[in-house]
Amino acid sequence: MEKPRKIIVAGAGLVGSLLAIALKKRGHDVSIFERRSDMRKAGTAAGKSINLIVTAKGVKPLRDLGLWETVRQITSPVTGRTMHSKAGEIAYQPYGKDNTECNHSVSRSELNCLLMDEAEKVGVPIHFNSPLKSIDLKKKIAHFESSAPLSYDLLFGTDGTGSAVRQTMVEALGDKAKYGVEPLGTDYKEMHMPAKDGQYVMDENSLHIWPRGNHMLMGLPNRDGSFTMTLYIPKTWFEDFKNPTAFKNYFEENYQDTIPFMPDFEKEYQANPQGFLGTVRMKPWIYEDQIALLGDSAHAMVPFFGQGMNSGFADVQFLLDQMTEHPNDYQTIFQNYNSVQKAAGDAISDLAQENFVEMCDKVGDEKFLLRKKVEHKLENTFPEHFRSRYGLVTYTLVPYHLVKEVGAIQDEVLDELCRGIQSPENLDLELARKLISQKITPWFEKKSLSPERYRF
Ligand SMILES: Cc1cc2nc3c(=O)[nH]c(=O)nc-3n(C[C@H](O)[C@H](O)[C@H](O)COP(=O)(O)OP(=O)(O)OC[C@H]3O[C@@H](n4cnc5c(N)ncnc54)[C@H](O)[C@@H]3O)c2cc1C
């Protein structure tokens, strides 16, 4: 039986709101303190409408809490990615191994509002305009602006990339903490492709990519027939593109086929804010048995695997599972959280950095496309024994650090199978069967994992 605790959640973003709902439902006394004003009243700022992909590891805790069907209503299915070449040619790659698997695109602010509504419904108060000021770690008292000092048993830092909770931990832990930010060197701007007569102007079930080497444009569908477009360019170009003519020339040269559908691209580019991209690494994620970081405060990452929020939701899931397994033993719960989820967070941050190169550069490459087709064929021919790295990250609950490990073995197998062939039709299925059973199956057995077991 879990003893009710007085819990403070700092940050009412996606992860903080979800965590608060789960803890409240377990009988704890939970309050959220949020730096910003209530976004449900203020509306979304222009150029900050980010669309997210929700996948298995994110769906799981939503489903366990009975929220998935409500969330699903505000998502659009995305079944694959469509690549657009400079010449206007189009190539499509399905994501899942069959028609039942897809990603779910959702507006970040809409999802955040829904989760805040749900938190309030279960009785969690959200105190807005209340940034964390300081924490007295010895006395377990937190100081938020516009609030009297508050004592707590447990405090969770879900206050995002610039986390004040993390800062307090870094100062308190001194040499025992390792904290750093690795800027990607590429930032982003959001733009918009409106619906035409209420209809989508491109395939509505795709993530669209215009890969251009070290820069790219991406489009994700919204439910109203429009697309949220995100332009990723090297940081140094932002200065040059303050000159509207330079930006117009660049855009016309690279994304010609979008121009008829993006009437305001020049205005939007100049008006919208530049978004920073980078990886935050922190060690440890806990302070004794009283504070834990979850989501971006622990592991902000670049968005190229679409797993930032999903991995934050996986943090919530892991903590909840630990609470069930070791009721009231926060020493063990926090230690296990710190060792397992930290490994998972590091792995998905690395995979997301690698995927940046894949999306910008490789998705237009013939050899890469062949490799993806071969992977797809293996998934469908040997469904019990082969799951692509993308599939394991996205459609299963296999932890990210294990996916990274088996992904390296799969790469070796794919290298061998793709050598010398021009089409997936030429794939040597006997050789494939042999390599999978020699190299991949034993790995899953050693880890007592089967890809199917972690399908959900
Ligand atoms: C362009 C882009 C695309 C992305 N695409 C995807 C995707 O497809 N799939 C995916 O899973 N993820 C994606 N992400 C990542 C995702 O947005 C984040 O991982 C997710 O929002 C993290 O949630 P969080 O709750 O940890 O942090 P946040 O959402 O940043 O929430 C933190 C909250 O804490 C509050 N706060 C900050 N400081 C304080 C303080 N001192 N005191 C109190 N409150 C404070 C903030 O106001 C905020 O409300 C993308 C990100 C970007 C930038």
The ligand as an SDF file (V2000), in Angstrom:
LIG
                    3D

 53 58  0  0  0  0  0  0  0  0999 V2000
   10.5320   21.4160  -33.5050 C   0  0  0  0  0  0  0  0  0  0  0  0
   10.2790   20.3620  -32.4670 C   0  0  0  0  0  0  0  0  0  0  0  0
    9.6390   19.1950  -32.8270 C   0  0  0  0  0  0  0  0  0  0  0  0
    9.4110   18.1830  -31.8850 C   0  0  0  0  0  0  0  0  0  0  0  0
    8.8060   17.0330  -32.2700 N   0  0  0  0  0  0  0  0  0  0  0  0
    8.5880   16.0610  -31.3690 C   0  0  0  0  0  0  0  0  0  0  0  0
    7.8990   14.8640  -31.7370 C   0  0  0  0  0  0  0  0  0  0  0  0
    7.5080   14.6870  -32.8970 O   0  0  0  0  0  0  0  0  0  0  0  0
    7.6810   13.9040  -30.7870 N   0  0  0  0  0  0  0  0  0  0  0  0
    8.1190   14.0560  -29.5040 C   0  0  0  0  0  0  0  0  0  0  0  0
    7.9180   13.1330  -28.6910 O   0  0  0  0  0  0  0  0  0  0  0  0
    8.7650   15.1810  -29.1150 N   0  0  0  0  0  0  0  0  0  0  0  0
    8.9950   16.1850  -30.0060 C   0  0  0  0  0  0  0  0  0  0  0  0
    9.6120   17.3360  -29.6150 N   0  0  0  0  0  0  0  0  0  0  0  0
   10.0890   17.4610  -28.2250 C   0  0  0  0  0  0  0  0  0  0  0  0
    8.9850   17.8490  -27.2530 C   0  0  0  0  0  0  0  0  0  0  0  0
    8.3950   19.0700  -27.6120 O   0  0  0  0  0  0  0  0  0  0  0  0
    9.5790   17.9540  -25.8510 C   0  0  0  0  0  0  0  0  0  0  0  0
   10.3910   16.8480  -25.5850 O   0  0  0  0  0  0  0  0  0  0  0  0
    8.4830   18.0420  -24.8060 C   0  0  0  0  0  0  0  0  0  0  0  0
    7.7410   19.2170  -24.9840 O   0  0  0  0  0  0  0  0  0  0  0  0
    9.1020   18.0070  -23.4120 C   0  0  0  0  0  0  0  0  0  0  0  0
    8.0910   18.1160  -22.4490 O   0  0  0  0  0  0  0  0  0  0  0  0
    8.4490   18.6360  -20.9980 P   0  0  0  0  0  0  0  0  0  0  0  0
    7.1590   18.6300  -20.2650 O   0  0  0  0  0  0  0  0  0  0  0  0
    9.5920   17.8760  -20.4600 O   0  0  0  0  0  0  0  0  0  0  0  0
    8.9850   20.1210  -21.2170 O   0  0  0  0  0  0  0  0  0  0  0  0
    8.1690   21.3820  -21.7280 P   0  0  0  0  0  0  0  0  0  0  0  0
    7.1210   20.9750  -22.6800 O   0  0  0  0  0  0  0  0  0  0  0  0
    9.2030   22.3600  -22.1850 O   0  0  0  0  0  0  0  0  0  0  0  0
    7.4640   21.9360  -20.4090 O   0  0  0  0  0  0  0  0  0  0  0  0
    8.1820   22.5320  -19.3720 C   0  0  0  0  0  0  0  0  0  0  0  0
    7.2380   23.4340  -18.5750 C   0  0  0  0  0  0  0  0  0  0  0  0
    7.9310   23.9410  -17.4400 O   0  0  0  0  0  0  0  0  0  0  0  0
    7.6690   25.3400  -17.3220 C   0  0  0  0  0  0  0  0  0  0  0  0
    8.7960   25.9470  -16.5930 N   0  0  0  0  0  0  0  0  0  0  0  0
   10.0110   26.2900  -17.0750 C   0  0  0  0  0  0  0  0  0  0  0  0
   10.7630   26.8200  -16.0990 N   0  0  0  0  0  0  0  0  0  0  0  0
   10.0150   26.7920  -14.9740 C   0  0  0  0  0  0  0  0  0  0  0  0
   10.2500   27.2080  -13.6310 C   0  0  0  0  0  0  0  0  0  0  0  0
   11.4210   27.7620  -13.2580 N   0  0  0  0  0  0  0  0  0  0  0  0
    9.2700   27.0280  -12.7210 N   0  0  0  0  0  0  0  0  0  0  0  0
    8.0710   26.4610  -13.0660 C   0  0  0  0  0  0  0  0  0  0  0  0
    7.8040   26.0870  -14.3360 N   0  0  0  0  0  0  0  0  0  0  0  0
    8.7600   26.2360  -15.2800 C   0  0  0  0  0  0  0  0  0  0  0  0
    7.5460   25.7990  -18.7660 C   0  0  0  0  0  0  0  0  0  0  0  0
    6.8560   27.0340  -18.8340 O   0  0  0  0  0  0  0  0  0  0  0  0
    6.7720   24.6390  -19.3910 C   0  0  0  0  0  0  0  0  0  0  0  0
    5.3890   24.7780  -19.2580 O   0  0  0  0  0  0  0  0  0  0  0  0
    9.8540   18.3670  -30.5420 C   0  0  0  0  0  0  0  0  0  0  0  0
   10.4800   19.5650  -30.1690 C   0  0  0  0  0  0  0  0  0  0  0  0
   10.6980   20.5430  -31.1210 C   0  0  0  0  0  0  0  0  0  0  0  0
   11.3980   21.8050  -30.6980 C   0  0  0  0  0  0  0  0  0  0  0  0
  1  2  1  0
  2  3  1  0
  2 52  2  0
  3  4  2  0
  4  5  1  0
  4 50  1  0
  5  6  2  0
  6  7  1  0
  6 13  1  0
  7  8  2  0
  7  9  1  0
  9 10  1  0
 10 11  2  0
 10 12  1  0
 12 13  2  0
 13 14  1  0
 14 15  1  0
 14 50  1  0
 15 16  1  0
 16 17  1  0
 16 18  1  0
 18 19  1  0
 18 20  1  0
 20 21  1  0
 20 22  1  0
 22 23  1  0
 23 24  1  0
 24 25  2  0
 24 26  1  0
 24 27  1  0
 27 28  1  0
 28 29  2  0
 28 30  1  0
 28 31  1  0
 31 32  1  0
 32 33  1  0
 33 34  1  0
 33 48  1  0
 34 35  1  0
 35 36  1  0
 35 46  1  0
 36 37  1  0
 36 45  1  0
 37 38  2  0
 38 39  1  0
 39 40  1  0
 39 45  2  0
 40 41  1  0
 40 42  2  0
 42 43  1  0
 43 44  2  0
 44 45  1  0
 46 47  1  0
 46 48  1  0
 48 49  1  0
 50 51  2  0
 51 52  1  0
 52 53  1  0
M  END
$$$$
